[in-house]
């Protein structure tokens, strides 16, 4: 099978890197028809790239160059079986759909998340009845209808897409995010130290519940526990600024975004890794990339108890699940793992086994290849 990966997707973003590598590991030929519209990197602040007139103008000019080139290159591509619009492709699909139809190729849209759900429901950038909200909802709705198959990241997310955008259940499928196994390789446990190191990786948007983490740190201030937060705030947040100001600098330590190799070192030195603890609808429907990093590294994971988390994780076995948005529940979970080293080691080891069985690059690539084959061989099951 030969698949074209088309668009302005970020090659290094884990979602794209894992799925493309996984396809290749399963014998699928992947042709990349790509234009680097966005800055490439493991993590960075996209919103910052859109701040100010100069940045917006630069992005528009690059987009004007990008899409004619992508379309021209696509029309000249050799024979292929299907075309995938990689993440982030909510705009890309509008430029490709007519040409994929012209070539009679199934169009797979890796939506991964909803613009409306993220910008409006989670971030609260505008009221739900505002023009921006309607535009985001329309982009989600129409992008999904242009696709033959829509792919998201959890079963809970699939159910949301079907309900929110009126999609048939057989048109939406889900694949977990995974992690780059060439970088995030398990290492032996850190040498025993008096201080327990609790690691959080990610930005500070509401989904992640950083305020809950900081309040849990306050509750544990007298314990020999360090909280390491690797990431940045994408926008001004008075509450988080206040919580960081109040935090004990000996117990709460902040680090900027870092390269994957450096992030691997942080993970190796951590005793416990944190997932997400937000209370939004989206927070309950996703399993974040940081959770898969912990599983890949064999590190004990604490994350919010949500429908999405329960799809994959078992409390007390492959992760410790606690009430979302509850600092006391998070603090208690950390203390429990601090005091029970055997439980901590057991959860880490079981999490690694789970990752190998269900979330490895090759496993996800095989699942993705099967989804594309279904679109190729049984088109009648897709309700367009």
N, C-alpha and C positions, 0 to 999 in steps of 0.2 A: 504494500500500500504506500502511496505517495501523497503527502499532505503539504499544502502551502500554508505557512504561518504569515499572515498579512497584516500590515498596519504600522502604527507608530508606537507599538508596545515597547516596554522597557525590557531589554534582553536580560538584564541582571536581576530584575525583580523576581523573588523566589517563585511566585506563581507561574510565571512564564518559563523561567529556567528549569524548574523541576519537570513541568509537563513536556517541554521540548526534549529534554534529555531522556526522560522516561520513554517517550515515543521511540527515540533512536535506539535505546537499549532493547526495545522489543522488535527491532528490525524494520521499523517504519522509516521511510525516507522523508525527511523534513526539509522543505525548501523555504528559505526565509525571504520574503518580499517586504523589506523593512526600511523605514526612514526614522532616524533618531530625532523626533520632534522634541521629546523631553530629555532633560539631563539624565544621563545614565548613572546608576549607583544603587547600592543596596538599600539605602534610605536617604531621603532628603525631603525638604518641605516644598511640596508642589505649590501651596498657596503663596509662598514667598516669591516664587517665580512669576506669579500673576499679579503681584503687588506693584502698583505704579504704572503710569502710562507707557514708559519706555519698555518695560517687560511685556506688557500686553501687546504692544505694537510689534515687538520682536517675535512673539509667539505667533501672531497673525501672519506675519511675513513668512515665517518658516512653514506654517500650515499651507499657505498659498503655493509654496514650492513643493511641499510634501505630496499632496494628493494627486496632482497631475503626474508626477514621477511614479508614484505607486501604481496608479491605474495603467500607465504605459508599460511598466515592467510586468504587471500582472497579465496584460493582454499578450505579451510576448513569451510568457512562461511555457515550458514544455508540458506535456500531458501530466495531469495530476488527478487524484480521485476526489479530493475535498479541500475546502479552504477554511482555515480557522482565523478568526479575528481575536488576537490576544489581548490580555488585560494591559492597559486601560484602553478599551476600544469602543466606548459608547458613541463617539462621533465617527470613528473610522467606518463603522458598518454602513452608514448612510452613503458613503462614497463608493463602497465596494458592491453593495447588494445587486445593482442592475447588471454589473459585469459578471458576477458569479452566476446570475440567472442566465445571462447570455451564453455562458460556457456550460450551463446546465450542471453546475457543481453544488453539492450540499454546502450550506453556509453555517458553520458552527460558531456561535458567539459565546466566548468565555466572559460572561458578564461579571462574574465573581461577586459583585455587590450592586445595589441599587443606588443611583444618584439621588433619587428622591428620599430614600430611607436614610442615607448618610447625611446629606446637606440639610434636610429639613427636620426629619424626626430625631436624628441623633445630635447633630451639631447645633440645630436650632438657628440656622442662618436667616430664616425668614418664616413668617406665619404659614400655616398649612394651606391657606386659601390665597396666598400671595401669587404674584406673577411668576416669581422665581420658582416657587413650589410647583406651579402648573407646568412650567417649562421643563423642570427636572422630571416630573411624572410623565410628560409627553415623550421626552427623550427615551426614558426606560421602556415605556409602552410600545413605542414605534420601533425601537431597536430590536426588541424581542420578536416583534411580528415580522421583521425583515429576515430573521434568521430561520434556518431549518431546525436547528437545535440550540437550546440555551443551556449553558453550564454554569452552576453556582458552586458554593463551597461546602454547604451542609444540607441535610434533608430538611431541617427547619427553614433554611433559606429558600429551598425549593418550594415549600408550602406557602411561604410568604409571596414569592413571585407569582405563583398560580392564582392566589387569592387577590393580590393587589392589582395585577395587570391582566386578569382574566385569561390566563394561559391554561391550555390543556395539560394535565399532569404528565402525559407522555411526551410533551415537547420540552420539558425541563428535567435535567439530570444534575447530579452533584458529584463533586470530587473534592476530597480534602486538599489542603494547601501543601503539606509536606515540608521538607527542608533539604538544603543542599548537603548531601552526605559526603561530598568530597572535601568540604570545609568543616562541617560540624560532626567531628568524629569523637566518640567517647574517649575519655582519658580516665586514669585512676583518680580516686577521690582525693580532694585536697588534703594535705597533711593536717592532722587534728590541731585545731586552734581553739582558743577559749571563746572567741567571738564567732557566732553563727552568721554567715553571710547570706542575705536574702536578695535576689537579683530581679529587677524589673527592667524589661527592654521594650521601648515603644514611645510613641508620642503621647501627648497629654490631652487628647480629645475626650469628650464625655464617655464614649464607648469603653475606655480602658479603666475608668474608675480610679485615677491616680489619687484623688482626694481621699478615697477610702483607704488606700495604702498609707498615705501620710498620717491619717488619723490612727490607723493601727500602729504605726511607728511611735506615735505619741503614747499610746497605751502600753507599749513595750519599752519605754524609754529607760527603765531601770534594769532591763535585761541585757545580757551580753549578746546583743544582736545588732548587726549593721545592715542597713537598707541601701543597696546600690541601685540607683536609677539611671539608666542609659537611654538618652533620648532628648527631646526638646519640646517646647510648647509652640504649637503652630499659630496661636493667637493669644492676645492678652486675656488673662483670667485672674480677676482680683482674688477669688477664693484660693486658687492654687498659690498665687504669690504670697498671700497671707500665711498659708500653711507651711510653705517653704521657709518663710521668714521665722516662724515660730519653731521650726524643727531644730532639734539638737544636731549641730554639724558633726558631732562625733558619732552620731547614730544614723544620720541620713546624708548620703554622699551622692552628688550629681555628677554625671559624666556626659559629654556630648556624643552625638552619633559617631560611630567608629566603623572602620573597615571590617569585613567579615572575619578576617584572621584575628584581629584584636578582640572582636566580640567573642570569638571562640575561647580566647584566653580568659575573658571575664566569666564565661559559662563554666570553664574548668575550675575556676577558683570559688564558684558559688556552691553553697550547701543546699539551697532551696531556690526554685524559680517560680515567679508569679505569672499568672495569666491575666484575665480581665475581671473587673468587678463593677462595671457600670450597670445601671438599672434600665436603660432604654430597651425598646423592643429589639433593636439590632444587636445589642450586647447579648441578648438571650438566644440569638439565632446564629452566632458565629463561633468558630474556634480559631483564635488568633494565631498568627504565624509564630509568635513567641512560645506558644504551647507546644508546637511541633519541634521547635528548637530544643526545648527541655526534654521532650520524649526522645529525640534523636541522640541527645547527649547522655541519656540515662540519668537525668537529674530529677529528683522529686518535684512534682508540679502541684502548686495550689492555685485553683482558679474558681470562678464563680459557678455555682450550681445552676445550670440552665438546661433547657431542652437540647440545645446543640451539644453541650458538654456531655450529656447523658447518652447521646448517640454513640460516642466513642469511648468514654472514660467511665470507670467504676470507682466510686468513692471508697477510699481506704485500700484500694488494690493497685490501680494504675495512676491515680491522682488523689489529692485531697480536695474535695469540693466543699465550698462554704457559701452561705447566703450572700447574694450579690448586694453590694452597697452597704454592708454591715461591717464596720471596722472591728467590733468586738468579736464577731465570728471569724474574721480573718486573723486577728491576733491570737485567738484560741487555737486555730489550725496551725499557725506557726509554732506556738508553744508546744503543741502536741508532738510535732515532728522534731522539735529541738530536744525534747525530753526522751523521745523514743528513737534512738539511732537505728535500731533494727527495722522499725517500720519505715523510716526514711529511706534506708537502703533498699528495702523490699519494693517500695513504690517506684523508686528510680529504675530498678532492674526490670520490673514488670512493664513500666512505661516504655523502656527500650524494646522489649520483646513485642509489645503492641505496635510500635512504630515499624519494626522490621516486617511484621505480618501484614499490616494494613496501610501504612503510610510511606513506605519506601518509594524512592523515585521510580524504580522498575515496576513496582506494583501499581502505582498511580498511572504510569505510562500505559501499562497493559489495559487498565480500566478505561482510560481515555480512548485508546485504539478501538476497544470494543464498542464504545459509544459512537465513534465515527463510522464503524462498520455497520452498525444498526441503521444509521442515517443513509448509508449507501445501499444496503441490501433490502431494507424493509421500509421504504419511504411511506408506505400506506399507513404505518403506525404513527406518523407525525401528523397532527391535526393543525394544518396551516390556516 
